[in-house]
Each structure stands twice: as C-alpha cells, then as structure tokens.
Amino acid sequence: MMGLLLAILFSGIVTLAYFYGIAPRVEVTAVSQIAEGIFGRNFMYYFIQGTTAMILILAANTGYSAFPLLAVNLAKDKFIPRMFLIRGDRLGYSVASMH
C-alpha cells in the first residue's frame, strides 16, 4: 500500500510539474512552485509549505530514533558488527559496558 501511495503521489507531482512547466531552480523547490502555480500565495500555499516541513522533520526524527532498533536486529543477523547488540538505557549504545 505504501508503494502504491508513493507511486500515485510521485506520478501526480510529475504530471503537475509537466503541465505547469516547472523547472528545477536553486532558490525554490518544485513543490513550492507547483503550490504557487495552483493556489497562488495564499493560505493553501503556506499550508502546503508547513505540511511539507513537518513531514521532513518527522522523517528525519524517525530515522534517527529507529536506528538503534534496526542496528540491533542487523547485528543479531550478523550483517553489522556485534558491538551494536549492546544497547544503553537511552535507546543508544553504551561503549562503557564494552571496556
């Protein structure tokens, strides 16, 4: 389902970018250009910008907080070094326990 949703969203963004003639620019993102082309600079434009920022923050935080659990599972399967099996109290790693 997530793959299907990703394909639909990607296809929609590519289609809108094609029809609005969006080209990559250094100073503004493609999503910003599409939102400005569709809605102008009103509430919906800023809502889309804020929502995009929140999604990116959540994605960055999820990757950061989920890495210790992923690393433990990979270390159990011997895909990464065994030292990643030792987890600390704060969902991080305890190097002190290895000495």
GUROVEX-47125 format. One record per residue (C-alpha): residue in one letter; residue number from 1; x, y, z. Coordinates in Angstrom, 2 decimals. Each point is the difference from the previous one (the first is absolute). Last residue first. Layout:
BEGIN
<site><residu>A</residu><num>NUM</num><c1>X</c1><c2>Y</c2><c3>Z</c3></site>
...
This chain:
BEGIN
<site><residu>H</residu><num>99</num><c1>35.52</c1><c2>-1.96</c2><c3>28.41</c3></site>
<site><residu>M</residu><num>98</num><c1>-3.16</c1><c2>-0.99</c2><c3>-1.95</c3></site>
<site><residu>S</residu><num>97</num><c1>-2.43</c1><c2>1.37</c2><c3>2.58</c3></site>
<site><residu>A</residu><num>96</num><c1>1.46</c1><c2>3.50</c2><c3>-0.43</c3></site>
<site><residu>V</residu><num>95</num><c1>-0.87</c1><c2>0.02</c2><c3>-3.73</c3></site>
<site><residu>S</residu><num>94</num><c1>-3.68</c1><c2>0.06</c2><c3>0.84</c3></site>
<site><residu>Y</residu><num>93</num><c1>-2.15</c1><c2>0.45</c2><c3>-3.08</c3></site>
<site><residu>G</residu><num>92</num><c1>-3.18</c1><c2>2.02</c2><c3>-0.35</c3></site>
<site><residu>L</residu><num>91</num><c1>-3.58</c1><c2>-0.71</c2><c3>1.00</c3></site>
<site><residu>R</residu><num>90</num><c1>0.57</c1><c2>2.04</c2><c3>3.17</c3></site>
<site><residu>D</residu><num>89</num><c1>0.79</c1><c2>-2.89</c2><c3>2.35</c3></site>
<site><residu>G</residu><num>88</num><c1>2.82</c1><c2>-1.32</c2><c3>-2.15</c3></site>
<site><residu>R</residu><num>87</num><c1>0.05</c1><c2>-2.60</c2><c3>-2.71</c3></site>
<site><residu>I</residu><num>86</num><c1>2.66</c1><c2>-2.64</c2><c3>-0.60</c3></site>
<site><residu>L</residu><num>85</num><c1>-0.90</c1><c2>-1.91</c2><c3>-3.19</c3></site>
<site><residu>F</residu><num>84</num><c1>1.74</c1><c2>2.66</c2><c3>-2.11</c3></site>
<site><residu>M</residu><num>83</num><c1>3.34</c1><c2>-1.38</c2><c3>1.18</c3></site>
<site><residu>R</residu><num>82</num><c1>-0.72</c1><c2>-3.12</c2><c3>-2.08</c3></site>
<site><residu>P</residu><num>81</num><c1>1.10</c1><c2>1.69</c2><c3>-3.24</c3></site>
<site><residu>I</residu><num>80</num><c1>-2.53</c1><c2>0.25</c2><c3>-2.89</c3></site>
<site><residu>F</residu><num>79</num><c1>-1.74</c1><c2>-2.66</c2><c3>-2.10</c3></site>
<site><residu>K</residu><num>78</num><c1>0.33</c1><c2>-2.62</c2><c3>2.74</c3></site>
<site><residu>D</residu><num>77</num><c1>-3.76</c1><c2>-0.75</c2><c3>0.25</c3></site>
<site><residu>K</residu><num>76</num><c1>-0.01</c1><c2>1.16</c2><c3>3.60</c3></site>
<site><residu>A</residu><num>75</num><c1>2.02</c1><c2>3.05</c2><c3>-1.09</c3></site>
<site><residu>L</residu><num>74</num><c1>-2.67</c1><c2>0.90</c2><c3>-2.57</c3></site>
<site><residu>N</residu><num>73</num><c1>-2.71</c1><c2>-0.23</c2><c3>2.65</c3></site>
<site><residu>V</residu><num>72</num><c1>1.99</c1><c2>2.12</c2><c3>2.44</c3></site>
<site><residu>A</residu><num>71</num><c1>0.76</c1><c2>2.54</c2><c3>-2.74</c3></site>
<site><residu>L</residu><num>70</num><c1>-3.68</c1><c2>0.38</c2><c3>-0.89</c3></site>
<site><residu>L</residu><num>69</num><c1>-0.92</c1><c2>0.63</c2><c3>3.63</c3></site>
<site><residu>P</residu><num>68</num><c1>2.81</c1><c2>2.54</c2><c3>0.39</c3></site>
<site><residu>F</residu><num>67</num><c1>-0.93</c1><c2>1.70</c2><c3>-3.31</c3></site>
<site><residu>A</residu><num>66</num><c1>-3.64</c1><c2>0.69</c2><c3>0.89</c3></site>
<site><residu>S</residu><num>65</num><c1>0.57</c1><c2>3.31</c2><c3>1.80</c3></site>
<site><residu>Y</residu><num>64</num><c1>2.06</c1><c2>1.64</c2><c3>-2.73</c3></site>
<site><residu>G</residu><num>63</num><c1>-2.04</c1><c2>-1.31</c2><c3>-2.92</c3></site>
<site><residu>T</residu><num>62</num><c1>-3.22</c1><c2>1.07</c2><c3>1.69</c3></site>
<site><residu>N</residu><num>61</num><c1>1.38</c1><c2>3.46</c2><c3>0.77</c3></site>
<site><residu>A</residu><num>60</num><c1>0.96</c1><c2>0.64</c2><c3>-3.61</c3></site>
<site><residu>A</residu><num>59</num><c1>-3.37</c1><c2>-1.19</c2><c3>-1.29</c3></site>
<site><residu>L</residu><num>58</num><c1>-1.87</c1><c2>2.10</c2><c3>2.58</c3></site>
<site><residu>I</residu><num>57</num><c1>1.98</c1><c2>3.10</c2><c3>-0.96</c3></site>
<site><residu>L</residu><num>56</num><c1>-0.63</c1><c2>-0.65</c2><c3>-3.72</c3></site>
<site><residu>I</residu><num>55</num><c1>-3.74</c1><c2>-0.51</c2><c3>0.58</c3></site>
<site><residu>M</residu><num>54</num><c1>-0.19</c1><c2>3.18</c2><c3>2.10</c3></site>
<site><residu>A</residu><num>53</num><c1>1.77</c1><c2>2.03</c2><c3>-2.69</c3></site>
<site><residu>T</residu><num>52</num><c1>-2.36</c1><c2>-1.29</c2><c3>-2.69</c3></site>
<site><residu>T</residu><num>51</num><c1>-3.02</c1><c2>0.84</c2><c3>2.15</c3></site>
<site><residu>G</residu><num>50</num><c1>1.31</c1><c2>3.51</c2><c3>0.57</c3></site>
<site><residu>Q</residu><num>49</num><c1>0.59</c1><c2>0.59</c2><c3>-3.72</c3></site>
<site><residu>I</residu><num>48</num><c1>-3.40</c1><c2>-1.46</c2><c3>-0.90</c3></site>
<site><residu>F</residu><num>47</num><c1>-1.73</c1><c2>2.21</c2><c3>2.58</c3></site>
<site><residu>Y</residu><num>46</num><c1>1.94</c1><c2>3.03</c2><c3>-1.27</c3></site>
<site><residu>Y</residu><num>45</num><c1>-1.29</c1><c2>-0.55</c2><c3>-3.53</c3></site>
<site><residu>M</residu><num>44</num><c1>-3.50</c1><c2>-0.77</c2><c3>1.28</c3></site>
<site><residu>F</residu><num>43</num><c1>-0.18</c1><c2>3.29</c2><c3>1.95</c3></site>
<site><residu>N</residu><num>42</num><c1>0.84</c1><c2>2.22</c2><c3>-2.98</c3></site>
<site><residu>R</residu><num>41</num><c1>2.93</c1><c2>0.45</c2><c3>-2.35</c3></site>
<site><residu>G</residu><num>40</num><c1>-1.54</c1><c2>-1.44</c2><c3>-3.16</c3></site>
<site><residu>F</residu><num>39</num><c1>-2.03</c1><c2>-3.20</c2><c3>0.23</c3></site>
<site><residu>I</residu><num>38</num><c1>0.96</c1><c2>-2.11</c2><c3>-3.02</c3></site>
<site><residu>G</residu><num>37</num><c1>3.19</c1><c2>1.68</c2><c3>-1.22</c3></site>
<site><residu>E</residu><num>36</num><c1>1.16</c1><c2>0.79</c2><c3>3.52</c3></site>
<site><residu>A</residu><num>35</num><c1>-0.54</c1><c2>-3.60</c2><c3>1.07</c3></site>
<site><residu>I</residu><num>34</num><c1>1.87</c1><c2>-1.28</c2><c3>-3.07</c3></site>
<site><residu>Q</residu><num>33</num><c1>2.93</c1><c2>2.38</c2><c3>0.56</c3></site>
<site><residu>S</residu><num>32</num><c1>0.20</c1><c2>-0.91</c2><c3>3.68</c3></site>
<site><residu>V</residu><num>31</num><c1>-0.03</c1><c2>-3.71</c2><c3>-0.84</c3></site>
<site><residu>A</residu><num>30</num><c1>2.79</c1><c2>0.59</c2><c3>-2.54</c3></site>
<site><residu>T</residu><num>29</num><c1>2.17</c1><c2>1.69</c2><c3>2.60</c3></site>
<site><residu>V</residu><num>28</num><c1>1.12</c1><c2>3.64</c2><c3>-0.11</c3></site>
<site><residu>E</residu><num>27</num><c1>3.37</c1><c2>1.82</c2><c3>-0.08</c3></site>
<site><residu>V</residu><num>26</num><c1>2.09</c1><c2>-2.48</c2><c3>-1.99</c3></site>
<site><residu>R</residu><num>25</num><c1>-2.51</c1><c2>-0.55</c2><c3>-2.78</c3></site>
<site><residu>P</residu><num>24</num><c1>-1.25</c1><c2>-3.24</c2><c3>-1.53</c3></site>
<site><residu>A</residu><num>23</num><c1>-2.52</c1><c2>0.53</c2><c3>-2.81</c3></site>
<site><residu>I</residu><num>22</num><c1>-3.78</c1><c2>0.09</c2><c3>0.35</c3></site>
<site><residu>G</residu><num>21</num><c1>-1.89</c1><c2>0.32</c2><c3>-3.29</c3></site>
<site><residu>Y</residu><num>20</num><c1>-3.43</c1><c2>-0.02</c2><c3>1.66</c3></site>
<site><residu>F</residu><num>19</num><c1>-1.11</c1><c2>-3.09</c2><c3>-1.95</c3></site>
<site><residu>Y</residu><num>18</num><c1>3.26</c1><c2>-1.87</c2><c3>0.57</c3></site>
<site><residu>A</residu><num>17</num><c1>0.25</c1><c2>0.85</c2><c3>3.69</c3></site>
<site><residu>L</residu><num>16</num><c1>-3.63</c1><c2>-1.05</c2><c3>0.50</c3></site>
<site><residu>T</residu><num>15</num><c1>0.66</c1><c2>-3.35</c2><c3>-1.68</c3></site>
<site><residu>V</residu><num>14</num><c1>3.23</c1><c2>-0.61</c2><c3>1.96</c3></site>
<site><residu>I</residu><num>13</num><c1>-1.73</c1><c2>0.86</c2><c3>3.29</c3></site>
<site><residu>G</residu><num>12</num><c1>-2.93</c1><c2>-2.28</c2><c3>-0.78</c3></site>
<site><residu>S</residu><num>11</num><c1>2.22</c1><c2>-2.88</c2><c3>-1.07</c3></site>
<site><residu>F</residu><num>10</num><c1>2.03</c1><c2>0.31</c2><c3>3.19</c3></site>
<site><residu>L</residu><num>9</num><c1>-3.12</c1><c2>0.06</c2><c3>2.16</c3></site>
<site><residu>I</residu><num>8</num><c1>-1.50</c1><c2>-3.02</c2><c3>-1.75</c3></site>
<site><residu>A</residu><num>7</num><c1>3.25</c1><c2>-1.99</c2><c3>0.08</c3></site>
<site><residu>L</residu><num>6</num><c1>0.54</c1><c2>0.78</c2><c3>3.70</c3></site>
<site><residu>L</residu><num>5</num><c1>-3.56</c1><c2>-1.07</c2><c3>0.81</c3></site>
<site><residu>L</residu><num>4</num><c1>0.52</c1><c2>-3.25</c2><c3>-1.88</c3></site>
<site><residu>G</residu><num>3</num><c1>3.27</c1><c2>-0.63</c2><c3>1.81</c3></site>
<site><residu>M</residu><num>2</num><c1>-1.65</c1><c2>0.71</c2><c3>3.34</c3></site>
<site><residu>M</residu><num>1</num><c1>-2.82</c1><c2>-2.40</c2><c3>-0.82</c3></site>
